[in-house]
Amino acid sequence: MWRTPSETKVEASQKAKPETDSDKDHAMYAEYELSQYRSAELLRQAEHERLVRETLRGRRAARREAAERTAEADSHTGRPRRHRFLRTA
């Protein structure tokens, strides 16, 4: 079998061989590995998103607490400063 200048001996011999059961097994194993990799990647991504949500929740809670503390310190009385409705003429 003749090979092109860019082909190596191994590439040329692989083209000449028919596909065997071990080649099929290797292909199935490679698909399995890809599936495992994708699964692990999805799990990592989900965990990262959970951490982001948890962080945002904590920040919002901290802002709410700070706003409540500030509001408590600013207010001297329990009644509002302005009337709720305008006076009628």
KOLZALUM-975971 format. One record per residue: z, y, x of N, C-alpha, C, O in turn; residue in three letters; residue number from 0. Coordinates in steps of 0.1 Angstrom, whole numbers, plus 5000, padded with zeros to 4 digits. Example, Ala and Ser with C-alpha at 12.3 -4.5 7.8 and 13.67 -1.06 7.14 Angstrom:
// KOLZALUM-975971
PT|5078|4943|5132|5078|4955|5123|5078|4967|5132|5085|4967|5142|ala|0
PT|5071|4978|5128|5071|4989|5137|5079|5000|5129|5080|5011|5134|ser|1
This chain:
// KOLZALUM-975971
PT|5000|4988|5008|5000|5000|5000|5000|5012|5009|5008|5014|5018|met|0
PT|4991|5021|5006|4990|5034|5013|5000|5044|5008|5002|5045|4996|trp|1
PT|5005|5052|5017|5014|5063|5012|5009|5076|5016|5001|5078|5025|arg|2
PT|5013|5086|5008|5008|5100|5010|5017|5105|5022|5028|5100|5025|thr|3
PT|5012|5116|5028|5020|5121|5040|5034|5126|5036|5043|5125|5044|pro|4
PT|5036|5131|5024|5049|5136|5020|5059|5125|5016|5071|5127|5015|ser|5
PT|5054|5113|5013|5063|5102|5009|5069|5095|5021|5063|5094|5032|glu|6
PT|5081|5091|5019|5088|5083|5030|5085|5068|5027|5079|5065|5017|thr|7
PT|5089|5060|5036|5086|5046|5034|5094|5040|5022|5090|5032|5015|lys|8
PT|5106|5046|5021|5115|5041|5010|5109|5045|4996|5108|5037|4987|val|9
PT|5104|5057|4995|5098|5062|4983|5085|5053|4979|5083|5050|4968|glu|10
PT|5077|5050|4989|5065|5042|4987|5069|5028|4983|5062|5023|4974|ala|11
PT|5080|5023|4989|5083|5009|4985|5090|5009|4971|5088|4999|4964|ser|12
PT|5096|5019|4967|5102|5019|4954|5092|5020|4943|5093|5014|4932|gln|13
PT|5081|5027|4946|5070|5028|4936|5063|5014|4935|5059|5010|4924|lys|14
PT|5063|5006|4945|5056|4993|4945|5064|4983|4938|5059|4973|4932|ala|15
PT|5078|4984|4937|5086|4974|4931|5087|4976|4916|5088|4987|4911|lys|16
PT|5086|4965|4908|5089|4967|4894|5104|4969|4891|5112|4966|4900|pro|17
PT|5107|4975|4880|5121|4978|4876|5128|4965|4874|5123|4956|4867|glu|18
PT|5140|4964|4880|5148|4952|4879|5160|4954|4870|5163|4965|4866|thr|19
PT|5168|4943|4868|5180|4945|4860|5190|4953|4867|5197|4961|4860|asp|20
PT|5191|4953|4880|5200|4961|4887|5197|4976|4886|5206|4984|4885|ser|21
PT|5184|4979|4885|5180|4993|4883|5184|4997|4869|5188|5009|4867|asp|22
PT|5183|4989|4859|5187|4992|4846|5202|4994|4845|5207|5003|4839|lys|23
PT|5209|4985|4852|5224|4986|4853|5228|5000|4859|5237|5006|4855|asp|24
PT|5221|5003|4870|5224|5016|4877|5221|5028|4867|5229|5037|4867|his|25
PT|5210|5027|4860|5207|5038|4850|5218|5039|4839|5222|5050|4836|ala|26
PT|5222|5028|4834|5233|5028|4824|5246|5033|4830|5253|5041|4823|met|27
PT|5249|5029|4842|5261|5034|4848|5260|5049|4851|5270|5057|4849|tyr|28
PT|5249|5054|4854|5247|5069|4856|5249|5076|4843|5255|5087|4843|ala|29
PT|5243|5070|4832|5245|5077|4819|5260|5077|4815|5265|5087|4810|glu|30
PT|5267|5066|4818|5281|5065|4816|5289|5076|4824|5298|5082|4818|tyr|31
PT|5285|5077|4836|5292|5087|4845|5290|5101|4839|5299|5109|4839|glu|32
PT|5277|5104|4835|5274|5117|4829|5282|5119|4816|5287|5130|4814|leu|33
PT|5284|5109|4808|5291|5110|4796|5306|5113|4799|5312|5122|4793|ser|34
PT|5311|5106|4809|5325|5109|4813|5327|5123|4818|5337|5129|4816|gln|35
PT|5317|5127|4826|5318|5141|4832|5318|5151|4821|5326|5161|4821|tyr|36
PT|5308|5149|4811|5308|5159|4800|5321|5159|4792|5325|5170|4788|arg|37
PT|5326|5147|4789|5339|5146|4782|5350|5154|4789|5357|5161|4783|ser|38
PT|5351|5151|4802|5361|5158|4810|5359|5173|4810|5369|5181|4809|ala|39
PT|5347|5177|4811|5344|5192|4811|5348|5198|4797|5353|5209|4797|glu|40
PT|5345|5191|4786|5348|5196|4773|5363|5197|4771|5369|5207|4765|leu|41
PT|5371|5188|4777|5385|5188|4776|5391|5200|4784|5400|5207|4780|leu|42
PT|5385|5202|4796|5389|5214|4804|5387|5227|4797|5395|5236|4797|arg|43
PT|5375|5228|4791|5371|5240|4784|5380|5242|4772|5385|5254|4769|gln|44
PT|5384|5232|4764|5393|5233|4753|5407|5238|4757|5413|5246|4751|ala|45
PT|5411|5232|4768|5425|5236|4774|5425|5250|4778|5434|5258|4775|glu|46
PT|5414|5255|4784|5413|5269|4788|5413|5278|4776|5420|5288|4776|his|47
PT|5406|5274|4766|5405|5283|4754|5419|5283|4747|5423|5294|4742|glu|48
PT|5426|5272|4747|5440|5272|4742|5449|5281|4749|5457|5289|4744|arg|49
PT|5448|5281|4763|5456|5290|4771|5453|5305|4768|5462|5313|4768|leu|50
PT|5440|5308|4766|5436|5321|4764|5442|5326|4750|5447|5337|4749|val|51
PT|5441|5317|4740|5446|5321|4727|5461|5323|4728|5467|5332|4722|arg|52
PT|5468|5314|4735|5483|5315|4736|5486|5328|4744|5496|5335|4740|glu|53
PT|5479|5332|4754|5481|5344|4761|5480|5356|4752|5488|5366|4752|thr|54
PT|5469|5356|4744|5466|5368|4735|5477|5369|4725|5481|5380|4722|leu|55
PT|5481|5357|4719|5492|5358|4710|5505|5364|4716|5512|5372|4709|arg|56
PT|5508|5360|4728|5520|5365|4735|5519|5380|4737|5529|5388|4735|gly|57
PT|5507|5385|4741|5505|5399|4743|5507|5407|4730|5513|5418|4730|arg|58
PT|5501|5402|4719|5502|5408|4706|5516|5409|4702|5521|5420|4697|arg|59
PT|5524|5398|4703|5538|5398|4700|5546|5408|4708|5555|5415|4702|ala|60
PT|5543|5409|4721|5550|5419|4729|5547|5433|4725|5556|5442|4725|ala|61
PT|5534|5436|4721|5530|5449|4717|5538|5452|4704|5543|5464|4702|arg|62
PT|5538|5443|4694|5545|5445|4682|5560|5448|4684|5565|5457|4678|arg|63
PT|5566|5440|4693|5581|5443|4696|5583|5456|4702|5592|5464|4698|glu|64
PT|5574|5460|4711|5575|5473|4717|5573|5485|4707|5580|5495|4707|ala|65
PT|5564|5483|4698|5561|5493|4687|5573|5494|4678|5577|5505|4674|ala|66
PT|5579|5482|4675|5591|5483|4666|5603|5490|4673|5610|5498|4667|glu|67
PT|5605|5487|4686|5616|5494|4693|5613|5509|4694|5623|5517|4692|arg|68
PT|5601|5513|4696|5597|5527|4697|5599|5534|4683|5605|5545|4683|thr|69
PT|5595|5527|4673|5597|5532|4659|5612|5534|4656|5616|5544|4649|ala|70
PT|5620|5524|4660|5634|5525|4657|5641|5536|4664|5649|5543|4659|glu|71
PT|5637|5539|4676|5642|5549|4684|5638|5563|4679|5646|5572|4680|ala|72
PT|5626|5564|4674|5621|5577|4670|5626|5581|4656|5628|5593|4653|asp|73
PT|5629|5572|4647|5633|5575|4634|5648|5578|4634|5656|5570|4639|ser|74
PT|5652|5589|4627|5666|5592|4626|5671|5588|4612|5683|5585|4610|his|75
PT|5663|5589|4602|5667|5586|4588|5657|5576|4583|5647|5573|4589|thr|76
PT|5661|5570|4572|5653|5560|4566|5643|5565|4556|5634|5558|4551|gly|77
PT|5643|5578|4553|5634|5584|4543|5622|5590|4551|5623|5595|4562|arg|78
PT|5610|5589|4544|5598|5595|4550|5599|5610|4551|5606|5617|4543|pro|79
PT|5592|5616|4560|5592|5631|4562|5584|5638|4551|5588|5649|4548|arg|80
PT|5574|5632|4547|5565|5639|4537|5566|5632|4523|5570|5620|4523|arg|81
PT|5564|5639|4513|5563|5633|4500|5551|5624|4498|5541|5627|4504|his|82
PT|5553|5614|4491|5542|5605|4489|5530|5611|4481|5519|5609|4485|arg|83
PT|5534|5617|4471|5523|5624|4462|5524|5639|4463|5535|5644|4465|phe|84
PT|5513|5645|4461|5513|5660|4461|5519|5665|4448|5519|5658|4438|leu|85
PT|5525|5677|4449|5531|5682|4436|5519|5687|4427|5509|5693|4432|arg|86
PT|5521|5686|4415|5511|5691|4405|5514|5706|4403|5525|5710|4404|thr|87
PT|5503|5713|4399|5504|5727|4397|5509|5730|4383|5511|5742|4380|ala|88
